[in-house]
Amino acid sequence: MPTSSASTTDSARSSANGGVQSLERAFDLLERMADAGGEVGLSELSASSGLPLPTIHRLMRTLVACGYVRQQTNRRYALGPRLIRLGESASRLLGTWARPYLARLVEETGETANMALLDGDEIVYVAQVPSKHSMRMFTEVGRRVLPHSTGVGKALLAGFPPEEVRALLSRTGMPAATEKTITTADGFLAALEDVRRQGYAIDDNEQEIGVRCLAVPVPDSPTAAAISISGPAGRVTEAATDRIVPVLQQVAGELSVALASQTPA
């Protein structure tokens, strides 16, 4: 059977880069949809990706048929429910890979260690190793919180443009978890400036009175991720911060290398 010129071109490109062009394009569209909040129109995808509308339409039809995308009644496209299972499985695996590194944090700092991801507009905790102290912090794996009142939320959002942070905060609101929670966008953006300047984030009684948390992002993580330690404010003092932050940063760097190579510690 003769081969079409389009198929020949795709095959040549696939051979050149070791991948399948249509598959790469489909995943790129899914990521662009996620970046846009999960729902977009074809013209928006065409403008952001540079692909022609017929190509995008063909790819989206395939994704709809597979359940990874759904078409809304307004003819816009939204991320589909089958992605949830993939995301949950990936999050569990990421948490499994992170646990040895969190265990090191507990050994070296004495406090509970956590890993969290930015999932949409929320923070979700995907792994934890508890402190050995009788008085320790506990956050249920799978728990979701708003980012403005957490150290991991600040660590993650510090890498985002201010306009994107403002848009997120306008969608979620900024309810006060405690009397020390930051509840204004300007105040939160100022806190993010501190994170960028210091290289780490602090939750100082903002999620729960009596608890302090120190957090850093995981560099070059395949999805926005941060690790943290949390403990009683009486133990996670200013003096302890100077000792703990370098450990957090070192472990975050090592975890980043492990995730890039997809090799557990």
Secondary structure as UniProt FT lines:
FT   HELIX           5..17
FT   HELIX           21..35
FT   TURN            36..37
FT   STRAND          39..40
FT   HELIX           42..49
FT   HELIX           53..66
FT   STRAND          69..71
FT   TURN            73..74
FT   STRAND          77..79
FT   HELIX           82..109
FT   STRAND          112..119
FT   TURN            120..121
FT   STRAND          122..129
FT   TURN            141..142
FT   STRAND          144..145
FT   HELIX           147..149
FT   HELIX           151..157
FT   TURN            158..159
FT   HELIX           162..172
FT   TURN            179..180
FT   HELIX           185..198
FT   STRAND          201..204
FT   TURN            209..210
FT   STRAND          211..217
FT   TURN            219..220
FT   STRAND          225..232
FT   TURN            233..235
FT   HELIX           238..261
//
